[in-house]
Amino acid sequence: MSENQDVDEKEVSVSMELSGDYEEVMSKLHSGDGGRTDLNPLLGDLEQLLETVVRINGGTRSAIAQQLPDDMTVSFDAQAVVDTLQVLERYDLVVLEGNTWKPGPALQES
């Protein structure tokens, strides 16, 4: 908090970056007993998306969207796939080569 902020403010904004090995980052995101469970559906969908990219050895956004399992928490269309993969790209979990999304260096190391 900066010194000139009013301490009675009701809103707080926090930013955090997690970086490192895929398993290490995911373990930080997983909630323990009594922790937040509202992120579990998101984490499950991210894992399924990454598993799909690895299973098909990469593909276009449409190809990936078509191969996603039906039991995901939310429905992913081609644009939602790109939006999510762009986030995962920041963690080296996927890379974009031309118009093809492929497993990134972090997934290939494990």
C-alpha positions in Angstrom: 0.0 0.0 0.0 1.3 3.4 -0.7 1.6 5.9 2.1 -0.9 8.3 0.8 -3.8 5.8 0.4 -6.7 6.0 2.7 -6.7 3.0 5.0 -10.5 3.0 5.1 -10.8 2.1 1.4 -12.9 -1.0 0.9 -11.3 -2.1 -2.4 -7.9 -3.7 -2.8 -6.1 -4.7 -6.0 -3.4 -7.3 -5.9 -1.3 -8.7 -8.8 0.8 -11.8 -8.6 2.9 -13.7 -11.1 3.8 -17.3 -10.7 6.6 -18.6 -12.8 8.7 -21.8 -12.9 8.2 -25.4 -13.7 4.7 -26.4 -14.7 4.2 -28.8 -11.8 5.5 -26.3 -9.4 3.2 -23.6 -10.7 0.2 -25.9 -10.7 0.9 -27.0 -7.1 0.9 -23.4 -6.0 -2.5 -23.0 -7.6 -4.0 -26.1 -6.2 -5.9 -25.4 -3.0 -5.2 -27.5 0.1 -7.7 -28.7 2.7 -9.8 -25.8 3.9 -8.5 -23.5 1.1 -10.3 -22.0 -1.8 -12.1 -24.5 -3.9 -13.6 -22.1 -6.4 -10.5 -22.3 -8.6 -10.7 -26.1 -9.0 -13.0 -26.0 -12.1 -10.6 -23.5 -13.7 -7.5 -25.6 -12.9 -9.3 -28.7 -14.2 -10.2 -27.0 -17.5 -6.6 -25.7 -17.9 -5.2 -29.2 -17.4 -7.6 -30.7 -19.9 -6.7 -28.0 -22.4 -3.0 -28.6 -22.0 -3.5 -32.4 -22.1 -5.4 -32.0 -25.4 -2.6 -29.9 -26.9 -0.1 -32.5 -25.9 -2.3 -35.5 -27.0 -2.8 -34.1 -30.5 0.8 -32.7 -30.6 -0.5 -29.2 -31.3 -3.0 -27.8 -33.7 -4.9 -24.7 -34.8 -7.3 -23.1 -32.4 -10.3 -24.8 -34.2 -8.7 -28.2 -34.2 -7.9 -27.9 -30.4 -11.4 -26.7 -29.6 -12.9 -29.7 -31.5 -10.8 -32.2 -29.6 -11.6 -30.9 -26.1 -13.5 -33.3 -23.9 -17.2 -32.7 -23.4 -16.9 -32.9 -19.6 -15.1 -29.5 -19.2 -16.6 -27.1 -16.8 -17.1 -24.4 -19.4 -17.5 -24.6 -23.2 -14.5 -23.5 -25.2 -15.0 -22.2 -28.7 -12.0 -21.3 -31.0 -11.7 -17.8 -29.6 -11.9 -19.0 -25.9 -9.1 -21.5 -26.8 -6.9 -18.7 -28.1 -7.6 -16.4 -25.1 -6.6 -19.2 -22.7 -3.6 -20.4 -24.7 -2.3 -16.8 -24.8 -2.2 -16.9 -21.0 -0.6 -20.3 -20.9 2.0 -19.1 -23.4 3.3 -16.6 -20.8 4.3 -19.6 -18.7 6.0 -21.4 -21.6 3.4 -24.1 -21.4 2.5 -23.6 -25.1 4.0 -21.9 -28.1 2.5 -20.4 -31.2 4.2 -21.4 -34.4 2.5 -19.8 -37.4 -1.1 -20.6 -36.7 -0.4 -23.8 -34.8 -0.3 -24.0 -31.0 2.2 -26.6 -29.7 3.4 -27.8 -26.3 5.9 -25.4 -24.9 9.3 -25.8 -23.3 7.8 -26.2 -19.8 5.8 -29.2 -20.9 8.6 -30.8 -22.9 10.9 -30.7 -19.9 8.6 -32.7 -17.7 
